[in-house]
Amino acid sequence: MGEIFGIGIEELVFIGILLALLFGPESIPRLARSAGKLLNRLFRSPLYRESLQIRKQIRDMPTALARLAQLEEMQHSLNDEIRDLKAAIEVDANLTPGAPTTAPTSQPAPDAAPTPPPPPPDEAAGDAQPDGSH
């Protein structure tokens, strides 16, 4: 069944009977009206809204802490990977002492046909006729 403020229907009935016995059945409507006004002011107050925000933050705190722990774990893992890569690069550089420290330039494949060098400037100038005829 439904609950109001964490109190079940059975508890509300018990509280109603207890109030009727203590204050009498004639004063219950007046007490209910006063309690309603008090609760209305309470729920509209800035203090109550602030307490709701604090409760939400406290309720969400385990999730935020778990997320933070996961991020820290990922950071440690990435730092370990970076350290391992740096060590591998240093070992590779130490094994090949004549290797360049920069990235290699792209070279044509060995089975590709070499491109012919451009003709010397003398031959290129000799092909053209000075008078413009071919």
C-alpha positions in Angstrom: 0.0 0.0 0.0 1.0 3.6 -0.3 3.1 5.4 2.3 3.2 9.1 3.3 6.4 10.3 4.9 7.4 6.6 5.4 4.2 6.0 7.4 1.8 3.3 6.2 -2.0 3.5 6.2 -2.3 1.4 9.4 0.0 3.9 11.2 -2.1 6.8 10.0 -5.3 5.3 11.2 -3.7 4.6 14.6 -2.6 8.3 14.8 -6.1 9.5 13.8 -7.7 7.4 16.5 -5.1 8.6 19.1 -5.8 12.2 18.2 -9.5 11.7 18.4 -9.1 10.3 21.9 -6.7 13.0 23.1 -8.3 16.1 21.7 -11.9 15.0 21.0 -13.7 14.6 17.7 -14.8 18.2 17.6 -11.3 19.7 17.5 -9.9 17.3 14.9 -10.9 19.4 11.8 -9.3 22.5 13.4 -6.1 20.6 14.2 -6.0 19.1 10.7 -6.4 22.6 9.1 -3.6 24.0 11.4 -1.4 21.0 10.5 -2.0 21.5 6.8 -1.1 25.2 7.0 2.1 24.3 8.9 3.1 21.6 6.4 2.4 24.0 3.5 4.7 26.7 5.0 7.3 24.0 5.7 7.3 22.6 2.2 7.5 26.1 0.6 10.3 27.3 2.9 13.9 27.7 1.5 15.2 25.7 4.4 13.1 22.6 3.4 14.3 23.0 -0.3 17.9 23.2 0.9 17.4 20.0 3.0 16.0 18.2 -0.1 19.1 19.2 -2.1 21.4 18.0 0.7 19.4 14.7 0.9 19.8 14.2 -2.9 23.5 14.9 -2.7 23.9 12.4 0.1 21.8 9.8 -1.7 23.9 10.3 -4.9 27.3 10.4 -3.1 28.0 6.6 -3.3 27.5 6.7 -7.1 29.7 9.7 -7.4 32.4 8.2 -5.2 32.3 4.9 -7.2 32.6 6.9 -10.5 35.5 8.8 -9.0 37.2 5.6 -7.9 36.7 4.2 -11.4 38.3 7.3 -13.0 41.3 7.1 -10.6 41.7 3.4 -11.5 41.6 4.3 -15.2 44.2 7.1 -14.6 46.6 4.7 -12.9 46.1 2.1 -15.7 46.9 4.8 -18.3 49.9 6.0 -16.4 51.2 2.4 -16.2 50.7 2.0 -20.0 52.5 5.2 -20.7 55.4 4.2 -18.5 55.6 0.8 -20.2 55.5 2.4 -23.7 58.3 4.9 -22.7 60.4 2.0 -21.4 59.8 0.0 -24.6 60.9 3.0 -26.7 64.0 3.5 -24.6 64.9 -0.2 -24.9 64.3 -0.1 -28.7 66.5 3.0 -29.0 69.3 1.3 -26.9 69.2 -1.8 -29.1 69.6 0.1 -32.4 72.3 2.7 -31.7 72.5 4.0 -35.3 68.7 4.3 -35.6 67.4 7.8 -36.1 65.4 9.2 -33.2 62.8 10.7 -35.6 60.1 8.9 -37.4 61.3 7.4 -40.7 60.3 9.1 -43.9 58.1 7.3 -46.4 60.2 5.5 -49.0 58.8 3.9 -52.2 58.3 0.2 -52.0 61.3 -1.8 -53.2 59.3 -3.6 -56.0 57.9 -0.3 -57.4 59.4 1.0 -60.6 61.7 3.9 -60.0 60.7 7.2 -61.4 63.1 8.6 -64.0 65.1 11.7 -63.0 64.2 14.9 -64.7 66.3 15.7 -67.9 69.3 17.9 -67.5 68.7 21.5 -68.3 70.8 21.4 -71.5 68.7 18.7 -73.2 65.4 20.4 -72.3 66.6 23.7 -73.8 67.9 22.0 -76.9 64.5 20.5 -77.9 62.8 23.9 -78.2 63.3 25.8 -81.4 64.1 29.5 -80.9 61.7 30.6 -83.8 58.7 28.7 -82.3 58.5 26.0 -85.0 58.8 22.2 -84.3 
